[in-house]
Each structure stands twice: as C-alpha cells, then as structure tokens.
Amino acid sequence: MIPRRLSALLAARGVIDAMAAVVLSVDVGRRKPHPDIYRAAMRQLTLHREKPDG
C-alpha cells in the first residue's frame, strides 16, 4: 500500500485524528529499528533527545 493510500485510509476511518504524528518508513527511507525513523517521529512531535550526563 502506498503512503497516500494509507494516510487516506487512516483519515477515512477517523483514526488519524487520534494520532499526534504519523511516520511512515517509506517517507523516511529507513525502517525500524534505525534511529532515523524515531528521529522523524520526534521532529513531528517537536521533541528533543535528551543527552545523557557525562
């Protein structure tokens, strides 16, 4: 399923409104567990990674 169809399906089912972010691996060009997919989600959520002390 291509991303546009997936987004349209989520919208048609009323599910997309319940999500703060939707990140598709095909849009990022990486799949889990690659960090880029999580970074993309963090950007959509405007979150910033905490750096460990030390």
CNS distance restraints for C-alpha pairs under 8 A (distance, minus, plus):
assign (resid   1 and name CA) (resid   5 and name CA) 6.45 0.50 0.50
assign (resid   1 and name CA) (resid   6 and name CA) 6.51 0.50 0.50
assign (resid   2 and name CA) (resid   6 and name CA) 6.38 0.50 0.50
assign (resid   3 and name CA) (resid   7 and name CA) 6.09 0.50 0.50
assign (resid   3 and name CA) (resid  24 and name CA) 7.18 0.50 0.50
assign (resid   3 and name CA) (resid  26 and name CA) 7.39 0.50 0.50
assign (resid   3 and name CA) (resid  27 and name CA) 7.79 0.50 0.50
assign (resid   4 and name CA) (resid   8 and name CA) 6.08 0.50 0.50
assign (resid   5 and name CA) (resid   9 and name CA) 6.00 0.50 0.50
assign (resid   6 and name CA) (resid  10 and name CA) 6.20 0.50 0.50
assign (resid   7 and name CA) (resid  11 and name CA) 6.17 0.50 0.50
assign (resid   7 and name CA) (resid  16 and name CA) 7.62 0.50 0.50
assign (resid   8 and name CA) (resid  12 and name CA) 6.00 0.50 0.50
assign (resid   9 and name CA) (resid  13 and name CA) 6.20 0.50 0.50
assign (resid  10 and name CA) (resid  14 and name CA) 6.27 0.50 0.50
assign (resid  10 and name CA) (resid  15 and name CA) 5.19 0.50 0.50
assign (resid  10 and name CA) (resid  16 and name CA) 5.13 0.50 0.50
assign (resid  11 and name CA) (resid  15 and name CA) 6.02 0.50 0.50
assign (resid  11 and name CA) (resid  16 and name CA) 5.12 0.50 0.50
assign (resid  11 and name CA) (resid  17 and name CA) 7.22 0.50 0.50
assign (resid  14 and name CA) (resid  18 and name CA) 7.61 0.50 0.50
assign (resid  15 and name CA) (resid  19 and name CA) 7.06 0.50 0.50
assign (resid  16 and name CA) (resid  22 and name CA) 7.85 0.50 0.50
assign (resid  20 and name CA) (resid  45 and name CA) 6.91 0.50 0.50
assign (resid  21 and name CA) (resid  41 and name CA) 6.71 0.50 0.50
assign (resid  21 and name CA) (resid  44 and name CA) 6.05 0.50 0.50
assign (resid  21 and name CA) (resid  45 and name CA) 6.46 0.50 0.50
assign (resid  22 and name CA) (resid  41 and name CA) 7.40 0.50 0.50
assign (resid  23 and name CA) (resid  27 and name CA) 7.36 0.50 0.50
assign (resid  23 and name CA) (resid  28 and name CA) 7.66 0.50 0.50
assign (resid  23 and name CA) (resid  37 and name CA) 7.29 0.50 0.50
assign (resid  23 and name CA) (resid  40 and name CA) 6.94 0.50 0.50
assign (resid  23 and name CA) (resid  41 and name CA) 5.93 0.50 0.50
assign (resid  24 and name CA) (resid  28 and name CA) 6.62 0.50 0.50
assign (resid  24 and name CA) (resid  37 and name CA) 7.95 0.50 0.50
assign (resid  25 and name CA) (resid  29 and name CA) 5.76 0.50 0.50
assign (resid  25 and name CA) (resid  30 and name CA) 5.40 0.50 0.50
assign (resid  25 and name CA) (resid  31 and name CA) 5.20 0.50 0.50
assign (resid  25 and name CA) (resid  32 and name CA) 7.64 0.50 0.50
assign (resid  25 and name CA) (resid  37 and name CA) 6.46 0.50 0.50
assign (resid  26 and name CA) (resid  30 and name CA) 6.90 0.50 0.50
assign (resid  26 and name CA) (resid  31 and name CA) 7.83 0.50 0.50
assign (resid  28 and name CA) (resid  36 and name CA) 7.20 0.50 0.50
assign (resid  28 and name CA) (resid  37 and name CA) 6.25 0.50 0.50
assign (resid  28 and name CA) (resid  40 and name CA) 7.15 0.50 0.50
assign (resid  30 and name CA) (resid  34 and name CA) 6.34 0.50 0.50
assign (resid  30 and name CA) (resid  36 and name CA) 6.60 0.50 0.50
assign (resid  30 and name CA) (resid  37 and name CA) 6.20 0.50 0.50
assign (resid  31 and name CA) (resid  37 and name CA) 6.49 0.50 0.50
assign (resid  32 and name CA) (resid  37 and name CA) 6.41 0.50 0.50
assign (resid  32 and name CA) (resid  38 and name CA) 7.99 0.50 0.50
assign (resid  33 and name CA) (resid  37 and name CA) 7.61 0.50 0.50
assign (resid  34 and name CA) (resid  38 and name CA) 7.55 0.50 0.50
assign (resid  35 and name CA) (resid  39 and name CA) 6.16 0.50 0.50
assign (resid  36 and name CA) (resid  40 and name CA) 6.07 0.50 0.50
assign (resid  37 and name CA) (resid  41 and name CA) 6.45 0.50 0.50
assign (resid  38 and name CA) (resid  42 and name CA) 6.17 0.50 0.50
assign (resid  39 and name CA) (resid  43 and name CA) 6.15 0.50 0.50
assign (resid  40 and name CA) (resid  44 and name CA) 6.33 0.50 0.50
assign (resid  41 and name CA) (resid  45 and name CA) 6.21 0.50 0.50
assign (resid  42 and name CA) (resid  46 and name CA) 5.78 0.50 0.50
assign (resid  42 and name CA) (resid  47 and name CA) 4.89 0.50 0.50
assign (resid  42 and name CA) (resid  48 and name CA) 6.72 0.50 0.50
assign (resid  43 and name CA) (resid  47 and name CA) 6.09 0.50 0.50
assign (resid  43 and name CA) (resid  48 and name CA) 7.66 0.50 0.50
